């Protein structure tokens, strides 16, 4: 076994490299790169010196293992991006966003105080909005980080693979019965039955068999509750 580092994200390539291989695809970022003539060393995690790094933080550029890198969905105007951040950089981004709400809240409070001198209803509205923004901002500053780490996502994928493998051998009637029970408990007998049959019909109208439709709906429901 040999190991090379991805030139795009710094992750080590952990699979066996055939002698005739010219290109490799990074399992971490998907980048394709040439096999280097010389094999470089694998950096260690900045937090755990006894573990190898699998990638770098997009903010600080340091190397981290899968337990330390969080997957962060960055939403910008007209586009979405996925960043890989260490705990410190992720917390820093959350605090920055929270401070934005606090700043807006204080501006609303100031505006509300001024408006109250002339138009009381508008002033009260601004004061209420300002209080809400400040409270929400401080709650975001102290909130626990909810973004999954790479290791946690990998565990979820393995769990999903196991569930899918078990579902392949499951009886379709049992899956349909379980789905119907869920729908009826949530929407009632008539509405729940109609909704489930409509979802199955949406699949079968596109050439999917009844059994495959039930499995797809069951899989989607399991994903929502996981």
MOHU-V497462 format. One record per backbone hydrogen bond with DSSP energy under -1.0 kcal/mol. NH is the residue of the N-H (numbers start at 0). CO is the residue of the C=O. E is the energy in kcal/mol with one decimal. If there is no record, write none. Layout:
<<NH | CO | E> <NH | CO | E>>
This chain:
<<5 | 10 | -2.8> <9 | 5 | -2.0> <12 | 3 | -3.1> <20 | 17 | -1.4> <23 | 32 | -2.7> <25 | 30 | -3.3> <29 | 25 | -1.2> <32 | 23 | -2.3> <34 | 21 | -2.1> <44 | 50 | -2.5> <45 | 62 | -2.5> <50 | 47 | -1.8> <52 | 42 | -2.9> <53 | 63 | -2.4> <54 | 63 | -1.3> <56 | 61 | -2.2> <57 | 83 | -3.0> <60 | 56 | -1.8> <63 | 54 | -2.6> <67 | 64 | -1.2> <68 | 64 | -1.4> <69 | 84 | -3.8> <70 | 147 | -2.8> <71 | 82 | -3.2> <73 | 80 | -3.4> <75 | 78 | -2.7> <78 | 75 | -1.4> <80 | 73 | -2.7> <82 | 71 | -3.3> <84 | 69 | -2.4> <89 | 85 | -2.6> <90 | 86 | -2.5> <91 | 87 | -2.0> <92 | 88 | -1.9> <93 | 89 | -2.1> <94 | 90 | -2.6> <95 | 91 | -2.1> <96 | 92 | -2.3> <97 | 93 | -2.5> <98 | 94 | -2.7> <99 | 95 | -1.3> <100 | 96 | -1.3> <101 | 97 | -2.1> <102 | 98 | -2.6> <103 | 99 | -2.3> <104 | 100 | -2.6> <105 | 101 | -2.3> <106 | 102 | -1.9> <107 | 103 | -2.3> <108 | 104 | -2.3> <109 | 105 | -2.3> <110 | 106 | -2.5> <111 | 107 | -2.8> <112 | 108 | -2.2> <113 | 109 | -1.8> <114 | 110 | -2.8> <115 | 111 | -2.1> <116 | 113 | -1.1> <117 | 114 | -1.8> <118 | 114 | -3.1> <122 | 118 | -2.2> <123 | 119 | -2.7> <124 | 120 | -2.1> <125 | 121 | -2.4> <126 | 122 | -2.2> <127 | 123 | -2.4> <128 | 124 | -2.5> <129 | 125 | -2.6> <130 | 126 | -2.4> <131 | 127 | -2.3> <132 | 128 | -2.3> <133 | 129 | -2.4> <134 | 130 | -2.5> <135 | 131 | -2.4> <136 | 132 | -2.4> <137 | 133 | -2.4> <138 | 134 | -2.0> <139 | 135 | -2.0> <140 | 136 | -1.7> <141 | 137 | -1.4> <149 | 68 | -2.0> <150 | 65 | -2.2> <152 | 148 | -2.2> <153 | 149 | -2.3> <154 | 150 | -2.2> <155 | 151 | -2.0> <156 | 152 | -2.4> <157 | 153 | -2.3> <158 | 154 | -2.3> <159 | 155 | -2.6> <160 | 156 | -2.5> <161 | 157 | -2.2> <162 | 158 | -2.4> <163 | 159 | -2.7> <164 | 160 | -2.5> <165 | 161 | -2.3> <166 | 162 | -2.3> <167 | 163 | -2.0> <169 | 166 | -1.2> <174 | 170 | -1.9> <175 | 171 | -2.9> <176 | 172 | -2.4> <177 | 173 | -2.3> <178 | 174 | -2.6> <179 | 175 | -2.8> <180 | 176 | -2.1> <181 | 177 | -2.0> <182 | 178 | -2.6> <183 | 179 | -2.6> <184 | 180 | -2.4> <185 | 181 | -1.6> <186 | 182 | -3.2> <187 | 183 | -2.1> <191 | 187 | -2.2> <192 | 188 | -2.0> <193 | 189 | -2.2> <194 | 190 | -2.6> <195 | 191 | -2.2> <196 | 192 | -2.4> <197 | 193 | -2.0> <198 | 194 | -2.3> <199 | 195 | -2.4> <200 | 196 | -2.3> <201 | 197 | -1.9> <202 | 198 | -1.1> <203 | 199 | -2.5> <204 | 200 | -2.2> <205 | 202 | -1.5> <206 | 203 | -1.6> <207 | 202 | -1.8> <212 | 208 | -2.4> <213 | 209 | -2.3> <214 | 210 | -2.0> <215 | 211 | -2.3> <216 | 212 | -2.3> <217 | 213 | -2.5> <218 | 214 | -2.6> <219 | 215 | -2.3> <220 | 216 | -2.4> <221 | 217 | -2.4> <222 | 218 | -2.0> <223 | 219 | -1.7> <224 | 220 | -1.5>>
